[in-house]
Amino acid sequence: MADKKLSELPDAGAPQVTDQFYVTRAGTSLSTTWANIIAVAATGPTGPTGPTGPTGANGLDSTVAGPTGPTGPTGPASTVAGPTGPTGPAGADSTVAGPAGPTGPTGPAGADSTVAGPTGPTGPTGPTGANSTVAGPTGPTGPTGPTGANSTVAGPTGPTGPASTVAGPTGPTGPTGPTGANSTVAGPTGPTGPTGPTGANSTVAGPTGPTGPTGPTGANSTVAGPTGPTGPTGSSTGFGNANSTDVVANATDTYLTGSNLTVVNRLKVGTTVRWILSATKTAAGTAVPTFNMRFGTGATVTDTARCTVTGSAQTAASDMGHFEVVGVVRATGATTVVQSKWSLYHSGTTAGMLNVAQGLQRQALSTSFDSTPASTQVGLSVNPGTSGVWTFQVIATSLQNYV
């Protein structure tokens, strides 16, 4: 069939589910069925009433509605609106307020009124409240009353105000008092008066003026100039001491004169003190001799022995001995430590100062001690023992590598 409008379709009875319709818009075709078409038009005439159903068995009115007959087909849409029915009578006023309409927009603010509104009536006075704990504002000062008679009783003195930072005006000068006794304290010196006329030449030399510039170098002077300042002390290599006469140790501990050196503030790690001794022995004495390295301030046997060694037992024979003693500083100050080495030799074979032929080697390590007291010295003492008499002809002492 050719394309037609819906109004041009022939009446072929009630629409069927299988009816198919096509709609073309802007070149695009759409397909739909009758069930999807919604007719918008005036209601057609009502179809005829269906036949009445049979009466119920009991002959009474049925309380169940019979089935509704089928709706007749809808007629074509009317293009003319039916007449409006008459307006019904006005109903009574409703006793229920209708809902409030929405609030309209706020209008513009009016100009301020120039007339004060009337004051409302004063309300009744309320009951008196409890006394207030807060002072109300001070009322205005009343007028000054008449001046009373002068009081005969002085009022209390007010508190002293802070010291003024501005000097008040100077009062007038009082009358001159009587002349007092001559003061014993000199008054301030007055200003210097003008210079008087030049007097005769003074016989006293005036102060020396500033030194003028140095003149040209003259011929070599025959007078020695002043000695320049002493230069800094160079590094020390050693200093020493020695005996000037024989020193005898007679059966008792004897401090060897010439063996002492002052070492306070001179010791450092690696400082070395060395002694070379030569002595003779009489035939008396067979005890074991004792050798002491002492540190202290007295240079006597009362100084503390820090390193002590012994020899071998002597024999009752005269002899000559040679001794070398070395002390090496390992720590200084209040915890000074010294390591010592003693070498003992003699002329005899197994008699005299030693009872061995090859000599003796001894070592001793001190405990820590304080070498900082003023005048601290180091020296040697020797005790040849009971009946032993040793005479030292050579006592040579030296200190090396010191501060």
Secondary structure, 3 states (H helix, E strand, C coil): CCCCCHHHCCCCCCCCCCCEEEEEECCEEEEEEHHHCCCCCCCCCCCCCCCCCCCCCCCCCCCCCCCCCCCCCCCCCCCCCCCCCCCCCCCCCCCCCCCCCCCCCCCCCCCCCCCCCCCCCCCCCCCCCCCCCCCCCCCCCCCCCCCCCCCCCCCCCCCCCCCCCCCCCCCCCCCCCCCCCCCCCCCCCCCCCCCCCCCCCCCCCCCCCCCCCCCCCCCCCCCCCCCCCCCCCCCCCEEEEECCCCEEEECCCEECCCCCEECCCCCCCCCEEEEEEEEEECCCCCCCCEEEEEEECCCCCCCEEEEEEECCCCCCCCEEEEEEEEEEEEECHHHEEEEEEEEEEECCCCCCCCCCCCCEEEEEECCCECCCCCCCEEEEEEECCCCCEEEEEEEEEEEECCC
